[in-house]
Amino acid sequence: MVVSIQPATVSRCGMIYLEPSSLGWEPVLQSWCNTLPDELNSEHGKLIMALFHWALPVSITFVRKHCKVSASFHIALQ
């Protein structure tokens, strides 16, 4: 979520630039799925996405609660 936009954040063509950490992990997953071979993505793409959505949020919660990690790791998982 964009809290405030500085003038330099908006380009002349109207694009808004966001920090990758503000997007969360789902765009990264979608981007990675788009790189999968067509055979794998068309046949198993929805299953792969469903498995990530099932496993990753609870895994991130577990790591944050029970593991000692650097601050940059916490920011990357937001």
Biopython code that builds the backbone (N, CA, C, O; Angstrom):
import numpy as np
from Bio.PDB.StructureBuilder import StructureBuilder

atoms = [
    (1, "MET", "N", (0.837, -1.167, 0.000)),
    (1, "MET", "CA", (0.000, 0.000, 0.000)),
    (1, "MET", "C", (0.887, 1.236, 0.000)),
    (1, "MET", "O", (1.818, 1.347, 0.797)),
    (2, "VAL", "N", (0.593, 2.143, -0.884)),
    (2, "VAL", "CA", (1.354, 3.378, -0.974)),
    (2, "VAL", "C", (0.778, 4.366, 0.022)),
    (2, "VAL", "O", (-0.386, 4.753, -0.078)),
    (3, "VAL", "N", (1.594, 4.771, 0.980)),
    (3, "VAL", "CA", (1.147, 5.705, 2.006)),
    (3, "VAL", "C", (1.262, 7.131, 1.501)),
    (3, "VAL", "O", (0.333, 7.924, 1.658)),
    (4, "SER", "N", (2.371, 7.457, 0.906)),
    (4, "SER", "CA", (2.546, 8.788, 0.337)),
    (4, "SER", "C", (3.394, 8.658, -0.913)),
    (4, "SER", "O", (4.244, 7.774, -1.016)),
    (5, "ILE", "N", (3.157, 9.539, -1.848)),
    (5, "ILE", "CA", (3.902, 9.510, -3.103)),
    (5, "ILE", "C", (4.686, 10.802, -3.223)),
    (5, "ILE", "O", (4.125, 11.896, -3.167)),
    (6, "GLN", "N", (5.975, 10.660, -3.387)),
    (6, "GLN", "CA", (6.835, 11.803, -3.626)),
    (6, "GLN", "C", (6.782, 12.138, -5.116)),
    (6, "GLN", "O", (6.528, 11.248, -5.928)),
    (7, "PRO", "N", (7.013, 13.386, -5.495)),
    (7, "PRO", "CA", (6.978, 13.740, -6.922)),
    (7, "PRO", "C", (7.909, 12.880, -7.772)),
    (7, "PRO", "O", (7.588, 12.569, -8.919)),
    (8, "ALA", "N", (9.059, 12.493, -7.219)),
    (8, "ALA", "CA", (9.996, 11.676, -7.991)),
    (8, "ALA", "C", (9.523, 10.238, -8.139)),
    (8, "ALA", "O", (10.094, 9.485, -8.927)),
    (9, "THR", "N", (8.497, 9.841, -7.402)),
    (9, "THR", "CA", (8.000, 8.463, -7.458)),
    (9, "THR", "C", (7.171, 8.219, -8.710)),
    (9, "THR", "O", (7.086, 7.088, -9.188)),
    (10, "VAL", "N", (6.565, 9.263, -9.239)),
    (10, "VAL", "CA", (5.714, 9.134, -10.415)),
    (10, "VAL", "C", (6.512, 9.595, -11.632)),
    (10, "VAL", "O", (7.031, 10.711, -11.662)),
    (11, "SER", "N", (6.602, 8.720, -12.636)),
    (11, "SER", "CA", (7.376, 9.069, -13.822)),
    (11, "SER", "C", (6.567, 9.996, -14.730)),
    (11, "SER", "O", (5.387, 10.248, -14.488)),
    (12, "ARG", "N", (7.203, 10.482, -15.746)),
    (12, "ARG", "CA", (6.526, 11.387, -16.685)),
    (12, "ARG", "C", (5.428, 10.669, -17.455)),
    (12, "ARG", "O", (4.478, 11.308, -17.908)),
    (13, "CYS", "N", (5.538, 9.357, -17.613)),
    (13, "CYS", "CA", (4.508, 8.616, -18.350)),
    (13, "CYS", "C", (3.387, 8.150, -17.413)),
    (13, "CYS", "O", (2.491, 7.421, -17.841)),
    (14, "GLY", "N", (3.426, 8.556, -16.162)),
    (14, "GLY", "CA", (2.335, 8.253, -15.240)),
    (14, "GLY", "C", (2.486, 6.955, -14.484)),
    (14, "GLY", "O", (1.551, 6.547, -13.796)),
    (15, "MET", "N", (3.624, 6.286, -14.579)),
    (15, "MET", "CA", (3.832, 5.038, -13.845)),
    (15, "MET", "C", (4.190, 5.334, -12.392)),
    (15, "MET", "O", (4.927, 6.278, -12.106)),
    (16, "ILE", "N", (3.676, 4.540, -11.498)),
    (16, "ILE", "CA", (4.005, 4.675, -10.084)),
    (16, "ILE", "C", (4.962, 3.548, -9.723)),
    (16, "ILE", "O", (4.678, 2.379, -9.984)),
    (17, "TYR", "N", (6.080, 3.892, -9.131)),
    (17, "TYR", "CA", (7.081, 2.915, -8.742)),
    (17, "TYR", "C", (6.865, 2.513, -7.291)),
    (17, "TYR", "O", (6.716, 3.366, -6.416)),
    (18, "LEU", "N", (6.848, 1.200, -7.042)),
    (18, "LEU", "CA", (6.641, 0.679, -5.694)),
    (18, "LEU", "C", (7.865, -0.097, -5.250)),
    (18, "LEU", "O", (8.566, -0.702, -6.062)),
    (19, "GLU", "N", (8.109, -0.073, -3.962)),
    (19, "GLU", "CA", (9.166, -0.896, -3.393)),
    (19, "GLU", "C", (8.734, -2.356, -3.491)),
    (19, "GLU", "O", (7.579, -2.663, -3.195)),
    (20, "PRO", "N", (9.611, -3.259, -3.892)),
    (20, "PRO", "CA", (9.242, -4.679, -3.965)),
    (20, "PRO", "C", (8.715, -5.226, -2.648)),
    (20, "PRO", "O", (7.843, -6.095, -2.643)),
    (21, "SER", "N", (9.230, -4.730, -1.536)),
    (21, "SER", "CA", (8.781, -5.239, -0.237)),
    (21, "SER", "C", (7.329, -4.870, 0.052)),
    (21, "SER", "O", (6.676, -5.534, 0.856)),
    (22, "SER", "N", (6.817, -3.826, -0.588)),
    (22, "SER", "CA", (5.437, -3.441, -0.344)),
    (22, "SER", "C", (4.443, -4.305, -1.124)),
    (22, "SER", "O", (3.240, -4.255, -0.868)),
    (23, "LEU", "N", (4.939, -5.083, -2.061)),
    (23, "LEU", "CA", (4.071, -5.927, -2.880)),
    (23, "LEU", "C", (3.784, -7.283, -2.247)),
    (23, "LEU", "O", (2.762, -7.901, -2.547)),
    (24, "GLY", "N", (4.673, -7.752, -1.373)),
    (24, "GLY", "CA", (4.494, -9.072, -0.779)),
    (24, "GLY", "C", (5.055, -10.173, -1.669)),
    (24, "GLY", "O", (5.772, -9.900, -2.632)),
    (25, "TRP", "N", (4.729, -11.402, -1.345)),
    (25, "TRP", "CA", (5.307, -12.544, -2.053)),
    (25, "TRP", "C", (4.476, -13.008, -3.248)),
    (25, "TRP", "O", (5.007, -13.702, -4.116)),
    (26, "GLU", "N", (3.212, -12.656, -3.324)),
    (26, "GLU", "CA", (2.356, -13.175, -4.389)),
    (26, "GLU", "C", (2.776, -12.721, -5.798)),
    (26, "GLU", "O", (2.753, -13.546, -6.711)),
    (27, "PRO", "N", (3.154, -11.462, -6.022)),
    (27, "PRO", "CA", (3.627, -11.105, -7.363)),
    (27, "PRO", "C", (4.891, -11.851, -7.769)),
    (27, "PRO", "O", (5.083, -12.166, -8.943)),
    (28, "VAL", "N", (5.752, -12.133, -6.794)),
    (28, "VAL", "CA", (6.963, -12.903, -7.088)),
    (28, "VAL", "C", (6.585, -14.313, -7.522)),
    (28, "VAL", "O", (7.151, -14.844, -8.478)),
    (29, "LEU", "N", (5.639, -14.914, -6.831)),
    (29, "LEU", "CA", (5.169, -16.256, -7.198)),
    (29, "LEU", "C", (4.554, -16.247, -8.591)),
    (29, "LEU", "O", (4.852, -17.120, -9.406)),
    (30, "GLN", "N", (3.703, -15.272, -8.870)),
    (30, "GLN", "CA", (3.067, -15.185, -10.188)),
    (30, "GLN", "C", (4.112, -15.011, -11.283)),
    (30, "GLN", "O", (4.023, -15.638, -12.338)),
    (31, "SER", "N", (5.092, -14.166, -11.031)),
    (31, "SER", "CA", (6.159, -13.957, -12.003)),
    (31, "SER", "C", (6.944, -15.239, -12.238)),
    (31, "SER", "O", (7.274, -15.563, -13.379)),
    (32, "TRP", "N", (7.244, -15.970, -11.171)),
    (32, "TRP", "CA", (7.969, -17.224, -11.302)),
    (32, "TRP", "C", (7.141, -18.247, -12.072)),
    (32, "TRP", "O", (7.672, -18.955, -12.927)),
    (33, "CYS", "N", (5.846, -18.330, -11.777)),
    (33, "CYS", "CA", (4.976, -19.270, -12.497)),
    (33, "CYS", "C", (4.929, -18.952, -13.988)),
    (33, "CYS", "O", (4.790, -19.853, -14.815)),
    (34, "ASN", "N", (5.042, -17.689, -14.326)),
    (34, "ASN", "CA", (5.041, -17.303, -15.735)),
    (34, "ASN", "C", (6.285, -17.764, -16.471)),
    (34, "ASN", "O", (6.298, -17.798, -17.701)),
    (35, "THR", "N", (7.338, -18.121, -15.734)),
    (35, "THR", "CA", (8.567, -18.600, -16.368)),
    (35, "THR", "C", (8.591, -20.113, -16.519)),
    (35, "THR", "O", (9.495, -20.656, -17.153)),
    (36, "LEU", "N", (7.609, -20.800, -15.946)),
    (36, "LEU", "CA", (7.572, -22.254, -16.055)),
    (36, "LEU", "C", (7.314, -22.668, -17.498)),
    (36, "LEU", "O", (6.664, -21.937, -18.245)),
    (37, "PRO", "N", (7.815, -23.833, -17.897)),
    (37, "PRO", "CA", (7.520, -24.314, -19.252)),
    (37, "PRO", "C", (6.009, -24.422, -19.462)),
    (37, "PRO", "O", (5.267, -24.727, -18.529)),
    (38, "ASP", "N", (5.565, -24.170, -20.684)),
    (38, "ASP", "CA", (4.133, -24.176, -20.991)),
    (38, "ASP", "C", (3.447, -25.470, -20.583)),
    (38, "ASP", "O", (2.323, -25.448, -20.083)),
    (39, "GLU", "N", (4.122, -26.602, -20.795)),
    (39, "GLU", "CA", (3.529, -27.893, -20.442)),
    (39, "GLU", "C", (3.257, -27.977, -18.940)),
    (39, "GLU", "O", (2.201, -28.448, -18.517)),
    (40, "LEU", "N", (4.198, -27.527, -18.157)),
    (40, "LEU", "CA", (4.056, -27.582, -16.702)),
    (40, "LEU", "C", (3.053, -26.548, -16.213)),
    (40, "LEU", "O", (2.224, -26.844, -15.352)),
    (41, "ASN", "N", (3.121, -25.347, -16.752)),
    (41, "ASN", "CA", (2.253, -24.275, -16.296)),
    (41, "ASN", "C", (0.794, -24.543, -16.666)),
    (41, "ASN", "O", (-0.099, -24.323, -15.848)),
    (42, "SER", "N", (0.546, -25.011, -17.877)),
    (42, "SER", "CA", (-0.842, -25.230, -18.284)),
    (42, "SER", "C", (-1.464, -26.407, -17.547)),
    (42, "SER", "O", (-2.647, -26.370, -17.209)),
    (43, "GLU", "N", (-0.683, -27.444, -17.297)),
    (43, "GLU", "CA", (-1.214, -28.652, -16.661)),
    (43, "GLU", "C", (-1.248, -28.554, -15.144)),
    (43, "GLU", "O", (-2.186, -29.042, -14.513)),
    (44, "HIS", "N", (-0.249, -27.939, -14.561)),
    (44, "HIS", "CA", (-0.114, -27.943, -13.103)),
    (44, "HIS", "C", (-0.035, -26.554, -12.479)),
    (44, "HIS", "O", (0.151, -26.439, -11.267)),
    (45, "GLY", "N", (-0.172, -25.501, -13.274)),
    (45, "GLY", "CA", (-0.006, -24.135, -12.772)),
    (45, "GLY", "C", (-0.937, -23.791, -11.626)),
    (45, "GLY", "O", (-0.509, -23.205, -10.632)),
    (46, "LYS", "N", (-2.212, -24.152, -11.754)),
    (46, "LYS", "CA", (-3.179, -23.838, -10.697)),
    (46, "LYS", "C", (-2.867, -24.613, -9.419)),
    (46, "LYS", "O", (-3.038, -24.089, -8.318)),
    (47, "LEU", "N", (-2.415, -25.846, -9.557)),
    (47, "LEU", "CA", (-2.053, -26.647, -8.385)),
    (47, "LEU", "C", (-0.827, -26.058, -7.685)),
    (47, "LEU", "O", (-0.779, -25.984, -6.458)),
    (48, "ILE", "N", (0.152, -25.644, -8.473)),
    (48, "ILE", "CA", (1.360, -25.039, -7.894)),
    (48, "ILE", "C", (0.993, -23.773, -7.121)),
    (48, "ILE", "O", (1.457, -23.568, -5.999)),
    (49, "MET", "N", (0.162, -22.929, -7.722)),
    (49, "MET", "CA", (-0.271, -21.701, -7.042)),
    (49, "MET", "C", (-1.037, -22.029, -5.766)),
    (49, "MET", "O", (-0.816, -21.399, -4.732)),
    (50, "ALA", "N", (-1.929, -23.004, -5.829)),
    (50, "ALA", "CA", (-2.722, -23.388, -4.655)),
    (50, "ALA", "C", (-1.826, -23.913, -3.538)),
    (50, "ALA", "O", (-2.050, -23.603, -2.368)),
    (51, "LEU", "N", (-0.825, -24.698, -3.885)),
    (51, "LEU", "CA", (0.090, -25.237, -2.871)),
    (51, "LEU", "C", (0.895, -24.121, -2.202)),
    (51, "LEU", "O", (1.080, -24.136, -0.985)),
    (52, "PHE", "N", (1.370, -23.160, -2.987)),
    (52, "PHE", "CA", (2.084, -22.032, -2.401)),
    (52, "PHE", "C", (1.172, -21.232, -1.483)),
    (52, "PHE", "O", (1.579, -20.851, -0.386)),
    (53, "HIS", "N", (-0.067, -20.971, -1.923)),
    (53, "HIS", "CA", (-1.004, -20.214, -1.088)),
    (53, "HIS", "C", (-1.376, -20.976, 0.188)),
    (53, "HIS", "O", (-1.714, -20.365, 1.202)),
    (54, "TRP", "N", (-1.314, -22.276, 0.137)),
    (54, "TRP", "CA", (-1.621, -23.101, 1.303)),
    (54, "TRP", "C", (-0.425, -23.134, 2.264)),
    (54, "TRP", "O", (-0.594, -23.003, 3.476)),
    (55, "ALA", "N", (0.776, -23.309, 1.718)),
    (55, "ALA", "CA", (1.947, -23.561, 2.564)),
    (55, "ALA", "C", (2.735, -22.311, 2.956)),
    (55, "ALA", "O", (3.244, -22.239, 4.075)),
    (56, "LEU", "N", (2.846, -21.348, 2.082)),
    (56, "LEU", "CA", (3.753, -20.238, 2.348)),
    (56, "LEU", "C", (3.319, -19.319, 3.488)),
    (56, "LEU", "O", (4.161, -18.978, 4.318)),
    (57, "PRO", "N", (2.052, -18.896, 3.581)),
    (57, "PRO", "CA", (1.690, -18.014, 4.698)),
    (57, "PRO", "C", (1.954, -18.629, 6.075)),
    (57, "PRO", "O", (2.461, -17.949, 6.967)),
    (58, "VAL", "N", (1.615, -19.901, 6.254)),
    (58, "VAL", "CA", (1.870, -20.528, 7.561)),
    (58, "VAL", "C", (3.364, -20.721, 7.790)),
    (58, "VAL", "O", (3.831, -20.666, 8.927)),
    (59, "SER", "N", (4.117, -20.946, 6.711)),
    (59, "SER", "CA", (5.568, -21.083, 6.848)),
    (59, "SER", "C", (6.203, -19.763, 7.260)),
    (59, "SER", "O", (7.091, -19.734, 8.112)),
    (60, "ILE", "N", (5.751, -18.677, 6.658)),
    (60, "ILE", "CA", (6.271, -17.348, 7.021)),
    (60, "ILE", "C", (5.933, -17.034, 8.477)),
    (60, "ILE", "O", (6.772, -16.516, 9.214)),
    (61, "THR", "N", (4.716, -17.346, 8.885)),
    (61, "THR", "CA", (4.313, -17.121, 10.280)),
    (61, "THR", "C", (5.188, -17.933, 11.228)),
    (61, "THR", "O", (5.621, -17.423, 12.262)),
    (62, "PHE", "N", (5.451, -19.187, 10.886)),
    (62, "PHE", "CA", (6.295, -20.032, 11.730)),
    (62, "PHE", "C", (7.695, -19.451, 11.853)),
    (62, "PHE", "O", (8.241, -19.369, 12.953)),
    (63, "VAL", "N", (8.278, -19.048, 10.727)),
    (63, "VAL", "CA", (9.636, -18.497, 10.746)),
    (63, "VAL", "C", (9.686, -17.234, 11.591)),
    (63, "VAL", "O", (10.602, -17.060, 12.395)),
    (64, "ARG", "N", (8.711, -16.354, 11.415)),
    (64, "ARG", "CA", (8.689, -15.109, 12.189)),
    (64, "ARG", "C", (8.528, -15.359, 13.681)),
    (64, "ARG", "O", (9.078, -14.628, 14.504)),
    (65, "LYS", "N", (7.770, -16.394, 14.024)),
    (65, "LYS", "CA", (7.478, -16.659, 15.430)),
    (65, "LYS", "C", (8.577, -17.461, 16.121)),
    (65, "LYS", "O", (8.880, -17.200, 17.286)),
    (66, "HIS", "N", (9.176, -18.422, 15.438)),
    (66, "HIS", "CA", (10.057, -19.387, 16.090)),
    (66, "HIS", "C", (11.524, -19.318, 15.671)),
    (66, "HIS", "O", (12.351, -20.030, 16.242)),
    (67, "CYS", "N", (11.869, -18.492, 14.700)),
    (67, "CYS", "CA", (13.250, -18.464, 14.216)),
    (67, "CYS", "C", (13.840, -17.069, 14.378)),
    (67, "CYS", "O", (13.128, -16.065, 14.342)),
    (68, "LYS", "N", (15.133, -17.032, 14.554)),
    (68, "LYS", "CA", (15.833, -15.762, 14.639)),
    (68, "LYS", "C", (16.359, -15.450, 13.238)),
    (68, "LYS", "O", (17.203, -16.169, 12.703)),
    (69, "VAL", "N", (15.843, -14.362, 12.655)),
    (69, "VAL", "CA", (16.236, -13.982, 11.303)),
    (69, "VAL", "C", (16.587, -12.503, 11.276)),
    (69, "VAL", "O", (16.255, -11.757, 12.197)),
    (70, "SER", "N", (17.262, -12.089, 10.212)),
    (70, "SER", "CA", (17.662, -10.684, 10.097)),
    (70, "SER", "C", (16.466, -9.811, 9.759)),
    (70, "SER", "O", (15.440, -10.305, 9.290)),
    (71, "ALA", "N", (16.596, -8.537, 9.994)),
    (71, "ALA", "CA", (15.508, -7.591, 9.715)),
    (71, "ALA", "C", (15.181, -7.557, 8.240)),
    (71, "ALA", "O", (14.014, -7.409, 7.879)),
    (72, "SER", "N", (16.175, -7.689, 7.373)),
    (72, "SER", "CA", (15.929, -7.644, 5.930)),
    (72, "SER", "C", (15.058, -8.819, 5.488)),
    (72, "SER", "O", (14.291, -8.692, 4.533)),
    (73, "PHE", "N", (15.165, -9.957, 6.171)),
    (73, "PHE", "CA", (14.325, -11.114, 5.862)),
    (73, "PHE", "C", (12.866, -10.804, 6.180)),
    (73, "PHE", "O", (11.972, -11.162, 5.413)),
    (74, "HIS", "N", (12.625, -10.149, 7.297)),
    (74, "HIS", "CA", (11.264, -9.780, 7.683)),
    (74, "HIS", "C", (10.654, -8.821, 6.661)),
    (74, "HIS", "O", (9.487, -8.957, 6.292)),
    (75, "ILE", "N", (11.439, -7.865, 6.213)),
    (75, "ILE", "CA", (10.943, -6.887, 5.245)),
    (75, "ILE", "C", (10.605, -7.580, 3.933)),
    (75, "ILE", "O", (9.585, -7.266, 3.319)),
    (76, "ALA", "N", (11.436, -8.510, 3.495)),
    (76, "ALA", "CA", (11.223, -9.196, 2.227)),
    (76, "ALA", "C", (9.954, -10.051, 2.246)),
    (76, "ALA", "O", (9.366, -10.289, 1.191)),
    (77, "LEU", "N", (9.526, -10.508, 3.395)),
    (77, "LEU", "CA", (8.368, -11.390, 3.478)),
    (77, "LEU", "C", (7.048, -10.649, 3.716)),
    (77, "LEU", "O", (6.006, -11.291, 3.848)),
    (78, "GLN", "N", (7.069, -9.364, 3.772)),
    (78, "GLN", "CA", (5.835, -8.607, 4.007)),
    (78, "GLN", "C", (4.916, -8.692, 2.825)),
    (78, "GLN", "O", (3.829, -8.115, 2.846)),
]
sb = StructureBuilder()
sb.init_structure("model")
sb.init_model(0)
sb.init_chain("A")
sb.init_seg("    ")
for serial, (resi, resn, name, xyz) in enumerate(atoms, 1):
    if name == "N":
        sb.init_residue(resn, " ", resi, " ")
    sb.init_atom(name, np.array(xyz, "f"), 0.0, 1.0, " ", f" {name:<3s}", serial, name[0])
structure = sb.get_structure()
